[in-house]
Amino acid sequence: MSSGPHIEQVRKLLTSIPGPKSQELIKRRAEAVSASLGMAIPVVVERAGGGVIVDVDGNSIIDMGAGIAVVNVGNSADRVVKNVKEQVEAFTHTCFMIAPYMGYIQVCEALNRLTPGDHKKKSALFNSGAEAVENAVKIARNFTKRQAVVVFEHGYHGRTNLTMAMTAKNMPYKDGFGPFTPEVYRMPMSYPYRCDSCSGSCQESVLDTVLHKIEKEIGAQNVACIVIEPILGEGGFIVPCKGFLPGLSKFCKENGILFIADEVQTGFARTGQMFACEDESIVPDLITTAKGIAGGLPLAAVTGRADVMDSIHASGLGGTFGGSPIACAAALGAIATIEEENLVERANELGLIMRNSLEAMKKKYPIIGDVRGRGAMQALELVIPGSKEPNPTALTSIIKYCQQNGVLILSAGTYSNVIRLLPPLVMPEHLLKEALEVLEAGLAQA
């Protein structure tokens, strides 16, 4: 396995978390950086690679977040570093719309090859997931000559004005930032753990409700696109019932609506497939990617049907830094790492270890209401024992315990009660198992 900087793959605590050096630097952060920016763990990073982050105090912390599913191939992965060094020495920027370069073309070729469907596809590159989603909506509106955009409860699509309108959760993403872009309509989501009508399959009842609401409240003929994450990320790793996504896709085809898969968090081997929508053989009209695409450098893309992607007038899409040559070089290194090290299969192996461990914990600890996810994207939903009442207090306690014991774990969920596990796909198994042991100790004390 390529683990980037050759850091010893151990959990090691030389000081308490945060250590004295981190504490000093966090004070400087507070003086210099806007207080509006969150901080999941109060340490300052010096190096990272494989499955660990090393802080300025020399503590080696197991990384169960991968920068929110960004460094799927590990931090500073060998091929990524090599490509970036070569590109920086060659040139750093020309702007692809001014003077094009090979890296951008090669990344588009790779995306057209890797994304679902064997039809003719084309791509355009951007800087962030929100920018990719925003451009996908622009493309859909232009192509269909319609305005309405359909999104879902618990969905997250970004922090720009349009993508905030599309994002479901108010706090912290939307509160006080309106007014938002109009013509965005939110629909009920297939959320098996919390569907009252669900006895193992809420697909039909929720799907029927969604399609009825679209037809009666918006008018299918007014809908440009349906945008959905195949597994909802920030909303709490919600995996919809089988049949829900294919039902939406079928409705889109029948009504001239574009089906947009937001794979910003689920893409690039994370779920045990290159893209999560492959699980039910869905071929989206457009697919948005970012996070795991470039091994930690800012890059995003919209990939889709060539006729749709080519329907925009000349210079209608673009941006100064979109598809930066350095980010493209990193992406080619990350994609090569995924393919040559078979990280799709590796995600399934790590996922099996996590799922077996989490299911065993669920039997022991009544605060675990649900275990869900796919591949190396697994979650626990925490509840008040004997109910489905969300338990954010337990979440805070468990995450703090894990941090103090050298494991970085992220939270998620509309109700702030979901622990999400997103290890780098190159993490050694012994580290993953050790992180799960610390998590279990955290659950026991909660």
C-alpha positions as CSV (number, residue, x, y, z in Angstrom):
1,M,0.0,0.0,0.0
2,S,1.2,3.5,-0.9
3,S,1.0,5.5,2.3
4,G,2.6,8.7,1.2
5,P,5.1,10.1,3.8
6,H,6.6,7.1,5.5
7,I,5.2,7.6,8.9
8,E,5.0,4.8,11.5
9,Q,1.5,3.4,11.4
10,V,0.8,3.5,15.1
11,R,-1.4,5.3,17.6
12,K,0.9,7.1,20.0
13,L,0.2,9.7,22.6
14,L,3.2,11.6,24.0
15,T,1.0,14.3,25.6
16,S,-2.6,14.9,26.4
17,I,-4.8,16.1,23.5
18,P,-4.3,18.9,22.8
19,G,-0.6,19.0,23.8
20,P,1.2,22.2,24.8
21,K,2.4,23.2,21.3
22,S,-1.0,22.7,19.8
23,Q,-2.6,24.7,22.6
24,E,-0.2,27.7,21.8
25,L,-1.0,27.5,18.1
26,I,-4.7,27.2,18.7
27,K,-4.4,30.5,20.6
28,R,-2.8,32.0,17.5
29,R,-5.6,30.5,15.4
30,A,-8.2,32.2,17.6
31,E,-6.4,35.6,17.1
32,A,-6.0,35.4,13.4
33,V,-8.8,33.2,12.0
34,S,-12.5,34.0,11.9
35,A,-14.3,32.4,14.8
36,S,-16.9,31.2,12.3
37,L,-14.7,28.2,11.3
38,G,-15.3,25.0,13.2
39,M,-12.6,22.6,14.5
40,A,-13.3,18.9,14.9
41,I,-10.1,18.2,16.9
42,P,-8.0,20.8,18.8
43,V,-4.6,19.8,17.4
44,V,-2.3,21.4,14.8
45,V,-1.1,18.9,12.2
46,E,2.6,18.5,11.2
47,R,2.5,15.4,9.0
48,A,0.0,12.8,7.8
49,G,0.1,9.6,5.8
50,G,-1.5,6.2,5.6
51,G,-4.0,6.0,8.5
52,V,-2.4,8.6,10.9
53,I,-2.2,12.3,11.5
54,V,0.9,13.5,13.5
55,D,0.5,16.7,15.5
56,V,3.1,19.3,16.5
57,D,3.5,17.6,19.9
58,G,4.4,14.3,18.2
59,N,1.1,12.6,18.9
60,S,0.1,10.1,16.3
61,I,-3.7,10.1,15.9
62,I,-5.7,7.5,14.0
63,D,-7.5,9.3,11.2
64,M,-11.1,8.0,10.8
65,G,-12.2,11.1,8.8
66,A,-9.8,11.3,5.8
67,G,-10.4,15.0,5.6
68,I,-14.2,14.3,5.1
69,A,-13.6,11.5,2.5
70,V,-11.0,13.5,0.6
71,V,-7.7,11.6,1.1
72,N,-9.2,8.2,0.1
73,V,-5.8,7.3,-1.3
74,G,-4.0,8.5,1.9
75,N,-2.3,11.7,2.7
76,S,0.5,12.7,0.3
77,A,0.1,9.4,-1.6
78,D,3.3,8.6,-3.6
79,R,1.8,9.0,-7.1
80,V,0.0,12.2,-6.1
81,V,3.2,13.7,-4.7
82,K,5.3,12.7,-7.7
83,N,2.8,14.1,-10.2
84,V,2.4,17.4,-8.3
85,K,6.2,18.0,-8.0
86,E,6.6,17.4,-11.8
87,Q,3.7,19.7,-12.6
88,V,4.8,22.5,-10.2
89,E,8.2,22.5,-12.0
90,A,6.7,22.6,-15.4
91,F,4.0,25.4,-14.8
92,T,1.5,26.3,-12.2
93,H,-1.3,28.1,-14.1
94,T,-2.3,29.3,-17.5
95,C,-6.1,29.1,-17.1
96,F,-7.5,26.3,-19.2
97,M,-9.9,28.6,-21.0
98,I,-6.9,30.8,-22.1
99,A,-4.2,28.2,-22.9
100,P,-5.3,24.6,-22.5
101,Y,-3.0,21.8,-21.2
102,M,-3.0,18.0,-21.2
103,G,-3.7,17.3,-17.5
104,Y,-7.2,18.8,-17.8
105,I,-8.0,16.8,-20.9
106,Q,-6.6,13.6,-19.3
107,V,-8.8,14.0,-16.1
108,C,-11.9,14.6,-18.3
109,E,-11.0,11.4,-20.2
110,A,-10.6,9.4,-17.0
111,L,-14.0,10.7,-15.6
112,N,-15.8,9.9,-18.9
113,R,-14.4,6.4,-18.7
114,L,-14.9,5.7,-15.0
115,T,-18.4,7.2,-14.4
116,P,-21.5,4.9,-14.9
117,G,-22.8,4.4,-18.4
118,D,-21.2,3.5,-21.7
119,H,-22.8,6.4,-23.6
120,K,-20.8,9.3,-25.0
121,K,-19.8,11.6,-22.0
122,K,-18.0,14.9,-21.5
123,S,-16.7,16.7,-18.4
124,A,-16.0,20.2,-17.1
125,L,-13.7,20.9,-14.1
126,F,-14.3,23.2,-11.2
127,N,-12.8,23.9,-7.7
128,S,-15.3,22.5,-5.1
129,G,-18.2,20.2,-4.6
130,A,-20.6,23.2,-4.2
131,E,-19.3,24.7,-7.4
132,A,-19.8,21.4,-9.3
133,V,-23.4,21.1,-8.0
134,E,-24.2,24.7,-8.9
135,N,-22.8,24.2,-12.4
136,A,-24.8,21.0,-12.8
137,V,-28.0,22.9,-12.0
138,K,-27.0,25.6,-14.5
139,I,-26.5,23.0,-17.2
140,A,-29.8,21.3,-16.4
141,R,-31.8,24.5,-16.5
142,N,-30.2,25.6,-19.8
143,F,-30.7,22.2,-21.4
144,T,-34.3,21.6,-20.3
145,K,-35.4,25.2,-20.5
146,R,-37.1,24.6,-17.1
147,Q,-36.4,26.1,-13.7
148,A,-37.5,23.9,-10.9
149,V,-34.9,21.8,-8.9
150,V,-36.0,18.9,-6.7
151,V,-33.8,18.0,-3.7
152,F,-34.4,15.9,-0.6
153,E,-34.8,16.1,3.2
154,H,-31.4,15.5,5.0
155,G,-29.5,16.3,1.8
156,Y,-26.3,18.4,1.7
157,H,-25.1,20.1,-1.4
158,G,-22.8,23.0,-0.3
159,R,-22.5,26.5,1.1
160,T,-23.0,28.8,-1.9
161,N,-26.3,30.6,-2.2
162,L,-27.9,28.1,-4.6
163,T,-26.5,25.1,-2.8
164,M,-27.5,26.4,0.6
165,A,-31.1,26.5,-0.8
166,M,-30.6,22.9,-1.9
167,T,-29.1,21.8,1.5
168,A,-31.7,20.7,4.1
169,K,-30.1,21.4,7.5
170,N,-30.5,25.0,8.8
171,M,-27.8,25.0,11.5
172,P,-24.9,25.6,10.9
173,Y,-25.2,25.8,7.1
174,K,-28.0,28.2,6.4
175,D,-29.0,30.1,9.5
176,G,-29.1,33.8,8.9
177,F,-27.7,33.6,5.4
178,G,-31.0,34.0,3.4
179,P,-32.7,34.9,1.2
180,F,-31.9,31.8,-0.9
181,T,-32.3,31.0,-4.6
182,P,-35.9,30.3,-5.5
183,E,-37.4,27.3,-7.5
184,V,-35.8,24.7,-5.2
185,Y,-38.3,22.1,-3.9
186,R,-37.5,19.7,-1.0
187,M,-39.0,16.2,-1.0
188,P,-39.3,13.5,1.6
189,M,-36.4,11.1,1.8
190,S,-36.3,7.3,2.1
191,Y,-34.7,7.0,5.5
192,P,-35.3,3.4,6.5
193,Y,-34.5,3.8,10.3
194,R,-36.9,6.7,10.6
195,C,-39.7,5.9,8.1
196,D,-42.9,5.2,10.0
197,S,-44.3,3.4,7.0
198,C,-41.2,1.3,6.6
199,S,-41.3,-2.4,7.3
200,G,-38.0,-3.1,5.7
201,S,-38.9,-1.3,2.4
202,C,-40.1,2.3,2.4
203,Q,-39.2,2.5,-1.3
204,E,-42.8,2.4,-2.6
205,S,-44.6,4.5,0.0
206,V,-42.0,7.3,0.0
207,L,-41.4,7.2,-3.7
208,D,-45.1,7.4,-4.4
209,T,-45.3,10.5,-2.1
210,V,-42.4,12.1,-3.8
211,L,-43.7,11.6,-7.3
212,H,-47.2,12.7,-6.3
213,K,-45.8,15.9,-4.8
214,I,-43.7,16.6,-7.9
215,E,-46.6,16.2,-10.2
216,K,-49.2,18.1,-8.1
217,E,-47.1,20.8,-6.4
218,I,-44.5,21.6,-9.0
219,G,-45.6,20.0,-12.3
220,A,-43.2,17.5,-13.8
221,Q,-43.0,19.6,-16.9
222,N,-41.5,22.4,-14.9
223,V,-38.7,20.3,-13.3
224,A,-35.2,20.7,-14.8
225,C,-33.5,18.2,-12.5
226,I,-33.7,15.9,-9.5
227,V,-30.5,16.2,-7.4
228,I,-29.7,13.5,-4.8
229,E,-26.7,11.9,-3.0
230,P,-26.9,8.1,-3.6
231,I,-26.0,7.9,0.1
232,L,-26.7,11.1,2.1
233,G,-23.4,12.3,3.6
234,E,-23.8,15.2,6.1
235,G,-27.4,14.1,6.7
236,G,-26.2,11.0,8.5
237,F,-25.0,8.4,5.9
238,I,-28.6,7.6,5.1
239,V,-28.8,4.7,2.6
240,P,-32.2,4.8,0.9
241,C,-34.2,1.6,0.5
242,K,-33.5,-0.5,-2.6
243,G,-35.6,0.8,-5.5
244,F,-36.0,4.4,-4.4
245,L,-33.2,5.8,-6.6
246,P,-34.1,3.6,-9.6
247,G,-37.7,4.8,-9.2
248,L,-36.6,8.5,-9.3
249,S,-34.3,7.8,-12.3
250,K,-37.2,6.1,-14.2
251,F,-39.5,9.1,-13.4
252,C,-36.8,11.5,-14.8
253,K,-36.5,9.5,-18.0
254,E,-40.3,9.5,-18.5
255,N,-40.6,13.2,-17.9
256,G,-37.6,14.8,-19.6
257,I,-36.0,15.6,-16.2
258,L,-32.2,15.3,-15.7
259,F,-31.2,12.9,-12.9
260,I,-28.1,14.4,-11.1
261,A,-26.1,12.1,-8.8
262,D,-24.2,14.2,-6.2
263,E,-21.3,11.9,-5.6
264,V,-19.1,14.5,-3.9
265,Q,-18.7,12.4,-0.7
266,T,-19.5,8.9,-2.1
267,G,-17.2,9.0,-5.2
268,F,-13.8,7.4,-5.9
269,A,-14.0,4.0,-4.3
270,R,-15.4,5.2,-1.0
271,T,-18.5,2.9,-0.9
272,G,-16.8,-0.2,-2.4
273,Q,-17.7,0.8,-5.9
274,M,-16.0,3.6,-7.9
275,F,-19.3,5.5,-7.6
276,A,-22.2,4.7,-5.2
277,C,-24.9,4.9,-7.9
278,E,-23.4,1.8,-9.5
279,D,-25.0,-0.2,-6.6
280,E,-28.4,-0.2,-8.3
281,S,-27.0,0.2,-11.8
282,I,-28.2,3.8,-12.0
283,V,-26.8,5.8,-14.9
284,P,-27.2,9.5,-14.1
285,D,-27.5,12.1,-16.8
286,L,-25.0,14.2,-14.8
287,I,-22.7,13.3,-11.9
288,T,-20.9,15.7,-9.7
289,T,-17.6,14.8,-8.0
290,A,-15.0,16.5,-5.8
291,K,-13.5,15.5,-2.4
292,G,-11.8,12.2,-3.2
293,I,-10.9,13.1,-6.8
294,A,-7.4,14.6,-6.3
295,G,-5.8,13.2,-3.1
296,G,-6.3,16.5,-1.2
297,L,-6.0,19.2,-3.8
298,P,-9.1,21.3,-4.7
299,L,-10.8,19.9,-7.8
300,A,-14.4,19.1,-8.7
301,A,-16.2,18.0,-11.9
302,V,-19.5,17.7,-13.7
303,T,-19.5,14.7,-16.0
304,G,-22.5,13.7,-18.1
305,R,-24.2,13.0,-21.4
306,A,-22.3,14.7,-24.2
307,D,-25.4,16.2,-25.7
308,V,-26.2,17.8,-22.3
309,M,-22.7,19.0,-21.6
310,D,-22.3,20.4,-25.1
311,S,-25.7,22.3,-25.0
312,I,-24.2,25.3,-23.2
313,H,-23.0,28.3,-25.3
314,A,-19.3,29.0,-25.7
315,S,-17.7,30.3,-22.5
316,G,-21.0,29.7,-20.6
317,L,-19.0,27.5,-18.1
318,G,-15.6,28.1,-16.6
319,G,-13.6,29.8,-13.9
320,T,-10.1,31.1,-13.4
321,F,-8.8,28.2,-11.3
322,G,-11.2,25.4,-12.4
323,G,-9.1,22.3,-13.3
324,S,-5.9,23.8,-12.0
325,P,-2.9,22.0,-13.7
326,I,-1.5,21.1,-10.2
327,A,-4.9,19.7,-9.1
328,C,-5.3,17.8,-12.3
329,A,-1.8,16.2,-11.9
330,A,-2.9,15.2,-8.3
331,A,-6.1,13.7,-9.7
332,L,-4.3,11.6,-12.2
333,G,-2.1,10.3,-9.4
334,A,-5.1,9.6,-7.2
335,I,-7.0,7.7,-9.9
336,A,-3.9,5.7,-10.7
337,T,-3.6,4.8,-7.0
338,I,-7.2,3.7,-6.8
339,E,-6.9,1.5,-9.9
340,E,-3.4,0.1,-9.4
341,E,-3.9,-0.7,-5.7
342,N,-7.4,-1.9,-6.2
343,L,-8.9,0.4,-3.5
344,V,-12.4,-0.3,-4.6
345,E,-12.0,-3.9,-3.2
346,R,-10.0,-2.5,-0.3
347,A,-13.0,-0.3,0.7
348,N,-15.1,-3.4,0.9
349,E,-12.6,-5.2,3.1
350,L,-12.4,-2.2,5.5
351,G,-16.1,-1.9,5.3
352,L,-16.6,-5.5,6.4
353,I,-14.3,-5.1,9.4
354,M,-16.2,-1.9,10.4
355,R,-19.7,-3.3,9.9
356,N,-19.0,-6.5,11.8
357,S,-17.5,-4.5,14.7
358,L,-20.4,-2.0,14.7
359,E,-23.1,-4.6,14.6
360,A,-21.5,-6.4,17.6
361,M,-21.5,-3.0,19.4
362,K,-25.1,-2.5,18.6
363,K,-26.0,-5.8,20.4
364,K,-24.2,-4.6,23.5
365,Y,-25.1,-0.9,23.7
366,P,-28.7,0.2,23.6
367,I,-27.7,3.8,22.7
368,I,-26.9,2.5,19.2
369,G,-30.2,2.8,17.2
370,D,-28.9,2.0,13.8
371,V,-25.8,0.8,12.0
372,R,-25.6,1.7,8.3
373,G,-23.5,2.5,5.3
374,R,-21.7,0.9,2.4
375,G,-18.0,0.0,1.9
376,A,-15.7,2.3,3.9
377,M,-18.5,4.7,4.6
378,Q,-20.1,3.4,7.8
379,A,-22.2,5.1,10.6
380,L,-23.8,4.7,14.0
381,E,-27.0,6.6,14.9
382,L,-27.2,7.2,18.6
383,V,-30.5,7.3,20.4
384,I,-31.9,7.5,24.0
385,P,-32.1,3.8,24.9
386,G,-35.6,2.3,24.4
387,S,-36.6,5.0,21.9
388,K,-35.6,6.6,18.6
389,E,-35.1,9.9,20.3
390,P,-31.8,11.4,19.0
391,N,-28.9,11.4,21.5
392,P,-26.5,14.2,20.6
393,T,-25.2,14.3,24.2
394,A,-23.8,10.8,23.9
395,L,-22.3,11.7,20.5
396,T,-20.4,14.6,22.0
397,S,-19.1,12.4,24.9
398,I,-18.0,9.6,22.6
399,I,-16.2,11.9,20.1
400,K,-14.3,13.7,23.0
401,Y,-13.3,10.3,24.5
402,C,-12.0,9.1,21.1
403,Q,-10.0,12.3,20.6
404,Q,-8.4,12.2,24.0
405,N,-7.4,8.6,23.2
406,G,-5.9,9.4,19.9
407,V,-8.7,8.6,17.4
408,L,-10.2,11.3,15.2
409,I,-13.9,10.6,14.5
410,L,-16.4,12.9,12.7
411,S,-20.0,13.5,13.5
412,A,-22.9,14.0,11.1
413,G,-26.7,13.8,10.9
414,T,-29.7,16.2,10.8
415,Y,-30.2,15.5,14.5
416,S,-26.4,15.7,15.3
417,N,-26.4,12.1,16.6
418,V,-24.5,10.2,14.0
419,I,-20.9,9.0,14.2
420,R,-19.5,8.6,10.7
421,L,-16.4,6.6,9.9
422,L,-14.4,7.4,6.8
423,P,-10.9,5.9,7.1
424,P,-8.4,6.4,4.3
425,L,-8.6,3.4,2.1
426,V,-4.9,2.7,2.6
427,M,-5.3,2.4,6.4
428,P,-3.6,-0.8,7.8
429,E,-6.1,-3.2,9.3
430,H,-4.4,-3.2,12.7
431,L,-5.0,0.6,13.0
432,L,-8.6,0.3,11.9
433,K,-9.3,-2.4,14.5
434,E,-7.5,-0.3,17.2
435,A,-9.7,2.7,16.3
436,L,-12.8,0.5,16.6
437,E,-11.7,-0.7,20.1
438,V,-11.3,2.9,21.2
439,L,-14.7,3.8,19.8
440,E,-16.2,0.8,21.7
441,A,-14.6,2.0,25.0
442,G,-16.1,5.5,24.3
443,L,-19.5,3.9,23.8
444,A,-19.1,1.9,27.1
445,Q,-18.3,5.1,29.1
446,A,-21.2,7.0,27.4
